[in-house]
Amino acid sequence: MTASRLDAIDLDAVRDGVEAAVRAANEAIRGVLAQTSMKVASKGEAGPVTEADYAADKVLHDMLMPLIDGARWLSEESSEEAPLIRGEATWVIDPLDGTREFLRGLPEYGVSVGLFVDDRLVLGGVGFPWDGTVLSGLVTATRREACRDGAPMALLPNDGVVERVVVSRNDYERRRLQYRIPYEVYPCGSAAVKLVHAADIATDVYFSTGPRSVWDVSGGVAVLEGVGGVLMSIEGTRIELSPQQIEVPPYVAGAPEDCLTLLRRVGLLE
């Protein structure tokens, strides 16, 4: 398989490999949790990092890189092995998104994997280590589908109905964003987990004041787009992710009409 042409990649086989890798990363994180002690370090403003992050990162690297010859690697927790080249297949990884929640014992952390080919997100996976759940999304010009533990996920209705909004714990606990949103608002840690909420619960929309990083969201966006959802800027336009652009601006995520409803209700769109 070549690294620069989507039609040369067997996406179904690669998807099977992604799901297996995410499942193994879930197990690696649970293995660290089962230890009597765990190493924790600080990345300064970027927050804590644990040996569970590194254990999951190694598993993902070892299992994903052989799937596509010549693919590039971009992970929050490990170095690039070669310069990123626009258009070539690139794995974008957050081996443990939501490390703060992981350390607090909250089931709000996840494994995130995204695959970009021709500078477009085409495949992704998310894992929930606390219960072993594995989700995947396939998003190409001809196929849009998502699965949860192998079972197809339903398409979002896209009817503009919003009942709840999920936000980060920082937005909830420090910025008190819930007082500025005219819906029920609840907090959650990992961006990957919040994106799955938006994909899996038809009346929920995820609002982020950002910025986030591309590795935080790639896996969850693939799942979301697989059920007809979108990552939308607060100006109401679709955000196209790229491994060449690390920072992701503030956004809403969910069914397109639901996102527009929320943006109008909070006064960001007319």
ABEGO torsion letter per residue (X at the ends): XBAABAAABBAAAAAAAAAAAAAAAAAAAAAAAABABBBBBBAEAAEBBBAAAAAAAAAAAAAAAAABBGBBBBBAABBBABBBBBGBBBBBBBABBGAAAAAAGBBABBBBBBBBBGGBBABBBBBBAAAGBBBBBBBBAABBBBBBGGBBBBBBAGAGBBABBBBBAAAAAAAGAAAABABBBBBBBBAAAAAAAAAABAABBBBBAOBBBAAAAAAAAAAAAAAGBBBBBAAGBBBBBBAABABBBBBBBEBAAAAAAAAAAAGABX
